[in-house]
């Protein structure tokens, strides 16, 4: 029995703001997420930075972008910027 590859694999998408574009073909994107404290249930803002592949160096600081999970391109770069 053969197993067929699933072409519609579940890839993650995130939206964030470019905070640095100084590296070649790489941009740093800050993603804000609201989380709830497990005991007190107070919501707080959590920010995480992701290094994303930007092959054309089009991303500018302060720009809102959408990133998609992809294969690892380096030790810390596992996301790519989507241009629509």
Secondary structure as UniProt FT lines:
FT   STRAND          13..20
FT   TURN            24..25
FT   STRAND          26..36
FT   TURN            38..40
FT   STRAND          43..53
FT   TURN            55..56
FT   TURN            61..62
FT   STRAND          64..69
FT   STRAND          77..82
//
